[in-house]
C-alpha cells in the first residue's frame, strides 16, 4: 500500500524496486492524434513483474506538485489495467478529473504543473486519464473486512458503503470548520476515536513518520515536500520507505519535526471507562471468546483505579495456576504422580519440572534505556521500566530499590542478550523473594497471629494437662498425647512460614527468579519451549553482577520412562524435605493441546510442609486430609485456562502495537476473573 506520490516518479520507481517489483518502461507506440480509442485503451506504458502473491494499492494523490505526474499516471494506469494494482482517488486526483471534465477549476496547489505536463501529451491520453480517474472507487474493504484503504481515511460505520458521504470522507476527511495559523483547515482527528475492527491505511495529511494509532496508520510521509515515500506491506505491517531525491514543493505548514511522543501514546493518555466496564466478550486466539461478567469487571476497575501502576506499563497479568489432583497416597494431599498422570492422559510425552520459589509473583517490564521507555511505552520520567505484582500493583514502594533491580536486569540483558534477541525491551514473568517483602502485613495479621496464639494456648493447655496427669485422672493421658501432637504441628506451622521470611534493607537482600521471557520487540515467545526460557533465565543470572538475579532449578522428564519419573519424584521429595515449596510441572512446549483442547499450561505440586501454611497447622491429620481430598478443581482449572489465554492475547496485542485499550481489555479480563468465588487455597 503506497502513500501519496504527488508526481514523484523516480521515488515511486525506487520504492517498487525495494519492494521486489521489476518495472520496465515500454517504448511509446507511434500513435498519431486521432488514433482509435481502442488503440489508446490497450496502451501499456509499463511492464511490471510483481513478487509472488503481491499487489499494489495506490492511496491516491498520484498527481500535482511533483516533477512527473504523467509517468506516475501511466505506471498506475498500466498496473491497474493489468490487474496488478488497485487505486483509490485522492482529492488532487478528483480535482484533476473535474478539470479534465471541463469544470472551472483553479490551477492551484500544484495542478498548474500537472496540467502543463498533460498538455504536452495527446488529447487521447488526457481522455484515458479522465476515464481512469472516473472509474476509481472511494475506498476498498479488503482481507475479509480486516483492512480498509482510503485516501483520507474511513470511519468504522462508513466502511463497505458506497454512499456520497463515505466517498467524500475518503477524499477529504473531515474538518472542524476552523483554520490554523497557516491558513489550512483544521482536520478532525477521527483516528484518535476510531474503535473499528478493520485496520485503516490512509494518507492525505503529511506526517514525519508513519505510525499506528488505534489500528489506523497514515503513510503520507511527504515525499514531494522533501520527506520520503512510504509503503506498508500487509499483512506483515512492515513499513518500507525511500527518501525524496529533493524538495519539490515547500509545505505551507512544517511537518518534518517529529513530536516527542508517538500519536498512539498521546491518545493512550486518556482511558475510556466504556472500554472495560460491563459484560464483555474478549476474543482470544487460544480460546475464542472469553466472557467477563459485569460485576467482575466492576471489581477489576476498583483495583485498577486505586492501586495499579501507570496503565501504560500494564501489559500483562499472569494467570492463576491449578494444583494437581488430590493424591491417592494417604500421607500426601498433593504429589507429583497426579501431575504426571494428567499430562500423560493428554498425550504429552515430555514435561519440565521447575522448582517453585516461595516469593511473590512479579512482572518485570525492562528497557535498555530511558529513550526506549518513551518511544515504545510512552512513559517518561519513570526510569527503565517497572516491576509489578500479579494484580497490577507496583511491587516496590521505594523508587531506589525498583530502579536498582531494573538496572541489574537491564545490565544483565546488556551482556549480549539485547543484541541476540534484537530488542530494546523485554517482559519477564518472575518470582521475587522473600515472600515477606510483599506479604509482611499478611504474615503479621494472619500467619504469625495464628502461630503465636496456638503456641501460647497449647503451652498453657499442656502445662495444665501435665498437672492433671499427676492426679491419675482417667483419659488425661490421651489428652496429653493429643495436645503434644497439636503443639508439635503448631511448631511446624510457624517453622514453615519462617523459612520464607527474612529482613530486607537493601537491594542485596532481594532475589529475582525469572522463568518466562514473555515478549520482546516483535515477538511473543510462546513458540519457544520451556527449556529455552530456563536457558535465558540462566544467562541473565550468570550475567548479573549484583547477585540478585537467580537461577531456577529444573529438570526435564520423559513420562514414558518410569525410572525418569521416579527420579523426578525423588527430587521433589528432597526439595520439600529441605523446606522448599514444591515444583511446577509444565508440558515441554509452551502451548499444549490435547483431545479436548487447550491443556493446563502449568500444574503446581506443593510440599506437605508448605501446605501447612495454606490449610492450617493440623491439615495433615487423617480426618482433615480425608475432608480436603474432596476439594474440586474444575473451576480453578477453567479460570487458569481463561486467564492464560487472556495473558497471551494481551502480549500479542502489545507486540503488534495495538492501542492500549485493546491491551488493557485482556489485563482487566484477568483481574476480573480473579474476583470469581474460588477457594483461594487452591
N, C-alpha and C positions, 0 to 999 in steps of 0.2 A: 504494500500500500504506500503510494508515493505522495508526499505533500505538495504544496503549492509550488509550481515550476516557474511561472511568470516569464516564459520565453528563454530560460537558461538552458539552452540545448546541450552545450558541452558538459555541464554538470549532470544533466539527465543521462547523457550517454555514459559518463563515467560511473554514475551510480548503478545503472543497469549492468555494466560490466562487473562492478564489485559484487553485485548480487548473483552473478553467474550467467547473465544473458549475453548472447552474441548479437550485435546489431550491425547490419551491413546496409549502407545506403545504396539504393538502386540508381543506375544511370537513368536520367529522365528520358522518357519516350518523346519523340518529336511530334507532339500533338499541337496542331495549329489552333488558333482561335476558331471556334465554331465546330470543333470535332464533336462527334456524337456524345450524348450524355452517357451512353453505355460504356464508351471507352474511358471516360473520366471516372465513372463509378468503379471500374475494375482496376484502377491505378493502384499500384503498391509502391510507395516511395521507399519503403524499408523492408528488408527481410530480417526477421528476428528469430533466433533459436533460443528457446526457453529451457531452463533447468526442468528436470522431470517433475511433473505434478505441480507446476508453479504457474501462476497467472498474475498479472499486474492489475492493480486497481489505482487509477488516477483520481486524486481527490479534487480535481477542478482547478480553476485559475491557471490554465495552461498558458495564457497569453498576458501581454502588457508588461511594460517597464523593462523587460529583458531584451537582449540583442537579437534573438532569433525565434520569435513566436511562430513563424511559418514552419520551420523544421520541427518544432515541438508538436505543432498540429499534425504535420504529415506523419510523424512517428506514432503519435497516439491514434490517429485515424487508421493507420496501417495495422497496428496491433489489435485494435477493436474489431476491424473487418476480418482479421484472421482468427478471431476467437481467442486471442492471447491476452486480452485485457478487457477490463470494464472501466467505465469512466462516468463520473458524476459531474454535473456542471458547477462551476463557481460563479460568483457574482460578476467577475470580469468577463467570463465566457458568456454569461447571459447578456451583459451589456453589448458585447461584440455581436451577438445574434440579433439584437434589436437594431444595431447599425446596419448589419447585412440585410435586414428585412425592410430597410428604408425608413426606419423611425428617426426622428430628430433627436440625436444623442450628442451630448457634449463630449468632445475628444479630450478628456482629462484622465488623470491617474494612469497614464501610460498607454491609453487607447490610441493616441495620435501616432505613436511609434509603430504600434501593431498595424494600424490602418495603412500607414505608409508602406510597410513591408508587404501587406496583402495587395496593394495596388500594383506592385511590381509583378504579381502573378496573374495568369489568365483569369478572365471573368468566370470561366467554368470552374476553376479551382475555388474561387470565392463562393460559388454556388454549392459546391460539395462541402465546404466548411459549414455553411449555413445549414445544410441538410444534416450533417453530423451533429452539430450542436442542438438542433431541434429535436433529435431523437433521444437525447440523453435524459434519463430519468433522475428524479431528485435525490434518491438515496437507494442504497442496496441493503437488504437484510439477509445476511449470509450465515453459513455454518449452523443451519437449523435454528436460527433466531439468536445465536450466541454472539453475532458480530453485526454491527450496523456501521456503514460508512456513508458520510455525507460531508459536503464541503465545510459547512459551518457548525455541524453537529446535529443531533437529533434526540429530542426528548423521548422518554420511555413510551409515553402514550401516543406518540406520533409514528413510532417505528412500524413499518409494514403497511402504512397507509399512503394513499396517493392523493390526498386532499391538497387543495391550494395552500392551506395553512402549513402543512408539512413541507411542501416544496419551497415555500417562502422561507421557512425556518432553516431548511437545508442550505439555501443560498446565502442568507444574510444573518442568520442567528436572530437574536432579539436584543433590542436596546432599551435603555431606560427613558429615552426621550431627552436626555441631557447631553451636553458636550463637555469634554475635558479642556485643560489649559492649552492643548494643541489644536483645538477646534474639531476633534474627532468625536464621533458618537460614543457614549459610554455604554459598553455592552453588558447585558445582564449575564451574570456568571451562572448559567444553567448547570454547568458541570459540577459546581460545588454542592448542588442539591440533588444531583442525579442518584437514583436508587434502583435503577433498572438492572435486569439480569444480563442483558447483552453488553458486550464491550463496544464502545463507540469510538471510532477513529475519525478525526476531522482535522481541519486546518483553519484557513481564513484569517486568523489574527496571529501575526508573527510572534514567536517566543524564542528566548535564547536557547532553551533546551526542551526537548520533548520529555514530558513526564506524566505519569499516570495520576489521575485524580478521579476517585470513585468509579473505576472501570472505564474512564474515558481518557483519551490522550490526544493532544493537539500536536501534530507533527509538522506544522508550518514553521520551520526554523529560519525563515527569512533569507533564502538564498539570494534573491535579487537585491537585497539590502546589505549584502556582504556577509551574511551568516553562513548557512550550509543547507544543502538539500538532503532531506531525511526520508528514509523508508522504514516501515515497520514490517518485519517478517512475521506472518501469522500462520499457524497458531503458536509459534515459538515465542512471540512477543519480543523479538530481538530487534533493536534499533540499529540501523546502518546509515551512515551519513558520509557525504563528501563535502569539502569546503567550497565556498564560492570562489571562482577564479579572481573576481574583483567585485567592487561595489558598483552595481549598475544603476541604482537609484538611491537617493537619500530618503530615509523614512521621516515622516513628519513627527513621529514620536519615537524616541530612542528605545531600543528593546534588547540590545546585546548584553547589558549588565544583568547577570543572573541574580535573583533575590537570595537573601541569606538562608531562607527556609523554603523547602520544596512546597509546591502548591498543596499536595496531599497532606503534608504535615500541618500546614496552616489550617486547612479545612478540618483536620482531626482535633484542633484545639477546642472545638465545640462538639460535645457529645449530645445526642438527642435521646431523651427518655424512651420515646416510642420504639427505638431500635432494640431495646432489651426488655421492655415491660410486656405483660400479657402472655397469654398462651401462645407458644411458638412451636413451629416445626423446623428444626435446623437440619439442613441436608448435609450428609457426610458421605465421602467416597467409600468408607469402610463399612458403614452400617445403614446406609439410606437415611431416611428421615428419622430424627430423634425428637420426641415431643417433650417440651418443657411446660409444666403446668404453671398457671398464672400465679398461684400462691407461692410457688417455689422461686419464680422469677423475682417476686417482690422481696423475698428473703435475701436473695443474692444481691439485689440492689442495695439493701440496707447495709450489708457487709462491705460492698464495694465503695459506697459513697462515704462511709465513715472511717474505714480503716485501710483501704487499699493504697498501694504505691501509685506513683504517677501513671495514669492509664496508658500512656504511650509505651511504657515498658511491659505492660501486662499482656504478653503474647501467648502465654501457655500456663495452664494449671494442670498438674499431674493427676492421674486418675487414682481412685481408691484401689486397693488390692485385696482380693479374696484369700482367705486361708484355705488350706487343704481340707478335704473331707475329714470327718471325725475318725480317729484311729481305732482300729479293731483291737489293738494291743491294750490290755487292761490298765497298763501303767501310764499311758500317754493319752492326751487329748488330741495332739497333732503329731504326726510322724511322716517322714519323707516318703514312706511306701505309698501313701494315698496320693501325694502329689505326682509321683512317678506313674501310678496307676491311671490317673486322669489323662495324662498326655499319651500314655501307651494306648489307651482305649480310643484315642482320637487319631491314631496312626502316626504319631510323632516318634521318630526313631532316636533322636538325639536332643538332649536338653543341656542347659548350662545351669549350674548351681552357684549362686553368689552369696557370700557372707552378708547377712543382714545386720547393718550397723544400727545401734540404738542411739539415734540422734533425732534431728528434725528434718523433714523433707525440705529441700531448698532448691529453688530455680535460680540459676545464675545466668544473667544476660551480660556478656562482657564484650568490650570493643577494644580494638588495637590502640585507639587513641580517641581523644575527645572530639576530633573532627568527624570521626565515624558516627559517634552518638548523635551529632546534629544532622549529618547527611542521611543516615539510614533510619534513625528512630525519631528525629525531630525534637530531641531533648537537648537543651543547653544548660550549662551550669550545674550538672549533676554527676560530673566525673566520667569514668569509663564504663559505667553500667549500673546494675542493680542486683541485689540478692533479696529474694522474697520467699515467703512461706507458701504452702500449698493452698492457702486461702487468699493469696494476693497481698498479704501484709509485708511491709518492709521488715527484713529479718533483724537488722541491727538498728538500735536507736542511736548509736554513735556513728557519725559520718566518717570519723577517723578509722574505726575498725572496718567499716564496709569498704572504704577506699583502699585500705591496706590489703584486704582479702582480694579485691578485684585487681589490684596491681600485681599481686602474686600470681593470680591465674593468667592475667594478660601477659605477664613476662614469661610464664611457662609456655604459653602458646607461641611467644616470640622466639623460642629456641627452634624454630623451623616449621612449626605446625601452621602458623598463619599462611605461609607460602605454600606448604604442601596441600593444604585444604583450599587454597585460592579464595581466601575470605579475609575480611577485616572485623568480623564479629562472630559470636557463637552463642548458642543457648544450650546450657547444660542442666541435666537432671542430677541432683546430688543429695547426699545426706550430710548434714552439718552437725558436728559434735562439739561439746557434750549436749545431751538431752536437756540437762538442767539450764543451759544457757537461754533457751527459749521457754522452757516449761517450769521455771523456778517457782512461779506462783502456784501452778497446778500441783507441783510436788509438795509445796508447803501446806496448801489447803486440803489436799486430798490424800496423797500417799503418806506423807510424813505424819499427818494428823492421825490417820488410821494406825500406823505403826506405833506411834507414841502412846496412843490411848490403849492399844492392845497390850503393849509391854507393861504399862503401869497396872492395868486392870488384872492381867494374868499374874503378874508378880504378887499382887495383893491376894488374889484368889489362891494361888499355890501355897503361899505362906499360911493362910488360914486353914487350908486343907491339910497341910503338914501337921499343924497343931491338932486338928481333929483326928488325924490318923493315929496320934499317940493315945487317944482315948478309946481305941478299938471299936469305933462305930461302924456298923455294917454298911458296906457299899462305898465307904470313903476311899478305900484303896483303889477301886476302879476310877473314881473321880480324880484321884491324884494322878493316875496314869493318863487319863483323858486330858487333863489340864496341862500336864507336862508336854503332851503332844501338841496341844494348842499353842503353848509358849514357844515350842521349837519351830512350828510353822510361822508364827508371827515374826520370829527372829529371821527366818529365811526370807520372809516378805521384805523386811527392812534391808537385809543384805542385797536383795535383788535390785531394788531401785537405786541403792547407793553406788552400785557398780557403774552406773551411767551418769553420775554426778561428780563434777569437780569444779573448783573455783576458776573463774575466768577474769583475768585482769588486763591481758594484752592479747594481741593477735596470735602470739605463740601458743596460747592456751587453747586455741581452736583447732579442729581438724575438719577438712572438707574432703569427702569421698565422692567424686563424680562416677556415675555408672552409665549414663547415656550422653552422647554428644547428639543432641536432638536436631539441631539445624545450624547451617552456616549459609553464606551468601549463595543463593540459587539452589540449595539442596536441603531436603528433609531426609535424614539419614536412616529411614526405615528400610532402605534397600540393603543395608549392611547388617551382618549377623552380630550377635551379642559378643562374640569373641573379639571382633573388630572394635566394638565400643569399649571393651575392657582394655584392649591394647592402647587405645587413645588415652584412656584414663591413666594407664601406667606410664605412658610417655609424659603426661602432664606432671605426675608425681615425681618422676625422675628429673624433670627439667626445673622443678620448683626449688629455688634456693632457700626459701624460708622454712620449709618443712611442714607447712600447714596442709598441703595437698597430699592425700594418702591413697595408696592402692586399695583395691577391694579384692580379697582372696576369692578365688573362683576355680571351678573345675568343670569340664565337660563330661557328660555321662552318656554312654551308649546304653539305651534302655533295653536292647536285646541281649546284653551281656550281663548275666546275673552277678558275676564277680565285680564288674564295674559298678553296678547298682549297690552292691554290698559295701564297697569301699566308700561310696558317697554317703551312705547311711552312717558308717563308722565316723566319717569326717564330721557329719552333723552332730553326732553324739559327743565327739571330742570337743567340738566348739562350744556346745551348750553346757557341757560339764565344767568348762573353764570360765563360764559366765557370759558366753556370747548369746545374743538374742535368738539366733537361728539362721535360716538361709531362705533365699528366694529361688524358686525353680522356674525357669523360662524355657520355652522352645528355642532351639538354637537360632532360628530365623526370627526376625523382629515381629513380623505379622504372619501368624499361622492360622490356617483354616482347616476345619475338619468336615465331616459329612454333613453337619448341621450348621455350618457357617463359621464365623469368627471364633477363635479359641481365646481363652484367658491369656492375656499377654504375660502374666506372671502369677504365681501362687506362692504365698508365704507359708513357711513351716517353722513355727516358733517353738523354742525350747521350753521344757517344763518349768524351769525357774522363772523365765521371763513371763510366762503365762500367769504366774502367781501375782505379778503386778497387775495384770489385766483383770483377772477373775477373783482376786482376793486370796488371803493367806491360806485358807482351808479348801481351795478349789480341788486339790488333789485327793481329798478324802473320797473313798469309794462311792458313797452316796451322792456326793456333789458331782463327781465325774459322770455317774450314770445319768444325772439330770442334764448336764451340759452336753452329753453326746446327742441329745435330741435337737441341738441347735440347727436352724435351717440356713442354708447358704444361697438359695436360689435368688433372692432379691439382691443380696450383696454382689453376686456374680453378674447379674443383669446390669447393675449400676456400674460395675467395673468395666464392662464391655462398652457401655454407652459413653462413659467418661473417657475411655481410651480413644474411641473413635472421634469424639469431640476435640480432644487434645491434638491428635494428628491432623485433623481438619484445620484447626487454628494455626498450627505450624505451617501447613501448606499455604494457607492464605497469606501469612506474613512473608513467607519466602516469595510468593507470587506478587508481593507488593499491593495487596488488596487494601481497601480502606480500613481504617482502624475499627470502624463499627462492625465490619464483617469478621475481623479477628476477635473482637470483644464478644460477639454473638456466641462464639464457642467457649470462651473463658467463662462468660456468665452462665452458659449452659452447664458446665462442670460444677460451678459453685451452687447453682440451683439444685442439681442432683444431690449435692451433699446435705441438703435440708430434708431429704426424704427420711421417713422414720425407719431407720435400720439400726440394729444392735451395734453400738459404737465399739464393742469389744471384739467384733469380728475382724 
